[in-house]
Amino acid sequence: MKKRSIFYLITGLFLFCCFLSFGKNLTKKPAFHVLVLTEKGGIHEGFVIAALDWLKDFAAENKFDFEVINKTDSITEAYLSHYQVFIQLNYPPYMWTDQSKDAFIKYMEEGRGGWVGFHHASLLGEFDGYPMWDWFSQFMGGIRWKNYIAARATATVRVEDKNHPVMKGLPDTFSIPDDEWYTYDKDPRPNVHVIANVDESSYQPPSDIKMGDHPVIWSNDKIKARNIYFQMGHHANIFHTEAFKKMFGNAILWAAGKN
């Protein structure tokens, strides 16, 4: 009888600990929340799908959650207050509502969260009947989109700021495959902090469309929010590149203030 009572007691304590642990896991909050504004359809659909597939695993590993939207209609000051990181995944700087522009500017200028932008985020100018967004142009270094290597090219990226947290674990140079390298009406360097540039002599296939000094990863230190822009992000093949995935992950954690 005594042995049976001890057995029941031990079993009860074990079950209680299991339920307690299970309850803690249920109530455990994500480390932070990420909003992902994506460009749906079109030539960048493959990159976006590959990015979201990678992000799903990276979010689970680093215990944060994310929400995906494909237009800016829902973006308000109150809406953005739920997110610590805003990822602009190839969505261009036009087709934004006035309300979403105002909310985003406040989010960035007041440092309410971090921002990670890719590729199409610097497609600045008059497109599809939309005017130039002057604030965003200044944020990107006062630039206007000029041209691109339409056929795509593999190229070598050279790290300039090796001490930037986003470059942690990256080699001094690395190759980015099959990308569409933008050129602008002027060099953004005087107005931004350049983190890496592309070696235009390394384009394969070679191209006559060049800028000379050609920054491709940079941050605007004049903006209170942590921010970083990657010019690459045209084709899904980039997710076969460990350096790109490492940068992407570093950028999210840095923007969230986690490294």
C-alpha positions as CSV (number, residue, x, y, z in Angstrom):
1,M,0.0,0.0,0.0
2,K,2.8,2.4,0.9
3,K,4.7,1.6,-2.3
4,R,1.6,2.2,-4.3
5,S,1.1,5.6,-2.6
6,I,4.7,6.6,-3.4
7,F,4.2,5.5,-7.0
8,Y,1.0,7.6,-7.4
9,L,2.8,10.6,-5.7
10,I,5.8,10.4,-8.1
11,T,3.5,9.9,-11.1
12,G,1.4,12.9,-10.1
13,L,4.5,15.1,-9.6
14,F,5.8,14.1,-13.0
15,L,2.5,14.9,-14.8
16,F,2.3,18.2,-13.0
17,C,5.8,19.2,-14.2
18,C,4.9,18.1,-17.7
19,F,1.7,20.2,-17.7
20,L,3.6,23.2,-16.2
21,S,6.3,23.0,-18.9
22,F,3.6,22.6,-21.6
23,G,1.8,25.7,-20.3
24,K,4.9,27.8,-20.3
25,N,5.6,26.8,-23.9
26,L,2.0,27.8,-24.9
27,T,2.3,31.2,-23.2
28,K,5.9,32.0,-24.4
29,K,5.9,35.1,-26.5
30,P,7.9,35.6,-29.7
31,A,11.1,37.5,-29.3
32,F,9.9,40.1,-31.7
33,H,7.4,40.7,-34.5
34,V,8.3,41.4,-38.2
35,L,6.2,42.9,-40.9
36,V,7.1,41.8,-44.5
37,L,5.8,43.9,-47.3
38,T,6.3,41.9,-50.5
39,E,5.9,42.5,-54.2
40,K,3.3,39.9,-55.4
41,G,3.6,38.4,-58.9
42,G,5.8,39.7,-61.7
43,I,9.5,39.0,-62.4
44,H,10.4,39.0,-58.7
45,E,7.9,36.3,-57.6
46,G,10.5,33.6,-57.5
47,F,12.8,35.6,-55.2
48,V,9.9,36.5,-52.9
49,I,8.7,32.9,-52.6
50,A,12.3,31.7,-51.9
51,A,12.8,34.5,-49.3
52,L,9.6,33.7,-47.5
53,D,10.4,30.0,-47.4
54,W,13.8,30.8,-45.9
55,L,12.3,33.3,-43.5
56,K,9.9,30.7,-42.2
57,D,12.8,28.5,-41.0
58,F,14.9,31.4,-39.8
59,A,12.0,32.8,-37.7
60,A,11.4,29.4,-36.1
61,E,15.1,29.1,-35.3
62,N,15.3,32.6,-33.8
63,K,11.8,32.5,-32.1
64,F,10.2,35.5,-33.8
65,D,7.0,35.7,-35.9
66,F,6.2,37.6,-39.1
67,E,3.2,38.7,-41.1
68,V,3.2,39.1,-44.8
69,I,1.2,41.8,-46.7
70,N,1.2,42.6,-50.4
71,K,0.0,46.2,-50.4
72,T,0.2,49.2,-48.1
73,D,-3.5,49.9,-47.4
74,S,-3.4,48.5,-43.9
75,I,-0.3,50.4,-42.8
76,T,-1.1,53.0,-40.2
77,E,0.8,54.3,-37.2
78,A,-1.1,52.0,-34.9
79,Y,-0.6,49.0,-37.2
80,L,3.2,49.5,-37.3
81,S,3.4,49.8,-33.6
82,H,3.0,46.0,-33.4
83,Y,6.2,45.4,-35.3
84,Q,9.9,45.8,-34.3
85,V,11.2,45.1,-37.9
86,F,9.8,46.2,-41.3
87,I,11.1,44.2,-44.2
88,Q,10.5,45.7,-47.6
89,L,10.9,42.6,-49.7
90,N,11.2,44.1,-53.2
91,Y,8.1,46.3,-52.8
92,P,8.9,49.5,-54.7
93,P,8.7,53.1,-53.2
94,Y,5.5,53.9,-55.1
95,M,1.9,52.5,-54.9
96,W,1.9,53.6,-51.2
97,T,-1.1,55.4,-49.8
98,D,-0.6,58.8,-48.3
99,Q,-1.5,57.3,-44.9
100,S,1.0,54.5,-45.2
101,K,3.7,57.0,-46.2
102,D,3.1,59.2,-43.2
103,A,3.1,56.2,-40.9
104,F,6.3,54.8,-42.3
105,I,8.2,58.1,-42.2
106,K,7.2,58.5,-38.5
107,Y,8.3,54.8,-37.8
108,M,11.7,55.5,-39.4
109,E,12.4,59.0,-38.2
110,E,11.4,58.3,-34.6
111,G,13.2,54.9,-34.5
112,R,10.1,52.9,-33.6
113,G,11.6,49.8,-35.3
114,G,14.2,48.7,-37.8
115,W,14.1,48.4,-41.6
116,V,15.6,45.9,-44.1
117,G,15.1,46.7,-47.8
118,F,15.8,44.7,-50.9
119,H,16.3,45.4,-54.6
120,H,13.1,47.0,-55.9
121,A,13.0,49.3,-52.8
122,S,15.3,51.7,-54.6
123,L,13.3,51.8,-57.8
124,L,12.9,55.6,-57.5
125,G,11.3,57.8,-60.1
126,E,8.0,58.2,-61.9
127,F,6.6,54.7,-62.5
128,D,3.2,53.3,-63.4
129,G,1.7,56.7,-63.1
130,Y,3.0,57.3,-59.6
131,P,5.2,60.3,-58.7
132,M,8.6,60.3,-57.2
133,W,8.6,59.8,-53.4
134,D,11.1,62.5,-52.4
135,W,11.4,61.5,-48.8
136,F,12.3,57.9,-49.8
137,S,14.8,59.2,-52.4
138,Q,16.6,61.2,-49.7
139,F,16.4,58.2,-47.4
140,M,18.2,56.1,-50.1
141,G,20.9,58.8,-50.5
142,G,19.2,61.3,-52.8
143,I,19.1,58.9,-55.8
144,R,16.9,58.3,-58.8
145,W,16.9,55.0,-60.6
146,K,18.7,55.2,-64.0
147,N,19.3,51.8,-65.5
148,Y,20.0,48.1,-64.9
149,I,21.6,45.0,-66.3
150,A,18.5,43.5,-67.7
151,A,20.1,40.1,-68.6
152,R,21.3,39.5,-65.1
153,A,24.9,39.0,-64.1
154,T,26.9,37.2,-61.5
155,A,29.3,39.6,-59.7
156,T,31.7,39.9,-56.8
157,V,30.6,42.0,-53.8
158,R,33.4,43.7,-51.8
159,V,32.8,44.4,-48.1
160,E,33.9,47.9,-47.0
161,D,32.7,48.0,-43.4
162,K,33.8,44.7,-42.0
163,N,32.9,45.7,-38.5
164,H,29.2,46.3,-39.2
165,P,27.0,43.7,-37.4
166,V,25.3,42.7,-40.6
167,M,28.7,41.6,-42.1
168,K,29.5,39.4,-39.1
169,G,30.7,36.0,-40.4
170,L,31.0,37.2,-44.0
171,P,34.2,37.0,-46.0
172,D,35.8,40.1,-47.4
173,T,34.4,39.3,-50.9
174,F,31.7,37.0,-52.1
175,S,29.8,36.2,-55.3
176,I,26.2,37.0,-55.9
177,P,24.6,35.0,-58.8
178,D,22.1,36.0,-61.5
179,D,21.3,39.5,-60.2
180,E,20.0,42.7,-61.8
181,W,22.4,45.4,-60.8
182,Y,20.8,48.9,-60.7
183,T,22.6,52.1,-61.6
184,Y,21.4,55.5,-60.4
185,D,21.6,59.1,-61.6
186,K,24.3,59.7,-58.9
187,D,26.4,57.9,-56.4
188,P,24.6,57.6,-53.0
189,R,27.9,57.4,-51.1
190,P,28.1,61.1,-50.0
191,N,24.7,60.7,-48.2
192,V,24.8,57.2,-46.8
193,H,27.1,54.8,-45.0
194,V,28.3,52.3,-47.6
195,I,28.8,48.8,-46.3
196,A,29.7,47.0,-49.5
197,N,30.1,47.7,-53.2
198,V,30.0,45.6,-56.4
199,D,33.1,45.0,-58.5
200,E,31.8,46.0,-61.9
201,S,34.8,44.4,-63.7
202,S,33.6,41.0,-62.3
203,Y,30.2,41.0,-64.1
204,Q,29.6,37.7,-65.9
205,P,28.5,38.1,-68.6
206,P,30.4,41.4,-68.9
207,S,28.3,44.6,-69.2
208,D,28.9,48.1,-70.5
209,I,26.3,49.4,-68.0
210,K,28.3,50.7,-65.1
211,M,28.4,53.4,-62.4
212,G,32.1,53.5,-61.5
213,D,31.8,53.6,-57.7
214,H,28.9,51.3,-57.2
215,P,27.6,50.8,-53.6
216,V,25.1,47.9,-53.3
217,I,24.7,47.6,-49.5
218,W,24.3,50.7,-47.3
219,S,22.7,52.3,-44.3
220,N,21.4,55.9,-43.7
221,D,22.8,56.9,-40.3
222,K,20.8,60.1,-40.4
223,I,17.6,58.1,-39.8
224,K,17.0,57.1,-36.2
225,A,15.7,53.7,-37.1
226,R,18.3,51.0,-37.7
227,N,18.2,50.5,-41.5
228,I,20.0,48.6,-44.2
229,Y,19.4,48.3,-48.0
230,F,20.6,45.4,-50.2
231,Q,20.5,46.2,-53.9
232,M,20.5,42.5,-54.7
233,G,17.4,40.4,-54.7
234,H,16.2,39.8,-58.3
235,H,16.3,36.0,-58.6
236,A,15.6,33.0,-56.4
237,N,19.1,31.6,-57.2
238,I,20.5,34.0,-54.6
239,F,19.3,31.6,-51.9
240,H,21.9,29.1,-52.9
241,T,24.4,31.6,-51.7
242,E,25.4,31.2,-48.0
243,A,26.8,34.7,-47.8
244,F,23.4,36.2,-48.8
245,K,21.5,34.1,-46.3
246,K,23.9,35.0,-43.6
247,M,23.6,38.8,-44.4
248,F,19.8,38.5,-44.5
249,G,19.7,36.8,-41.1
250,N,22.2,39.2,-39.5
251,A,20.2,42.2,-40.9
252,I,16.9,41.0,-39.3
253,L,18.5,40.5,-35.9
254,W,20.4,43.8,-36.1
255,A,17.3,45.7,-37.1
256,A,15.5,44.2,-34.2
257,G,18.3,45.3,-31.8
258,K,19.3,41.7,-31.1
259,N,23.0,42.0,-32.2
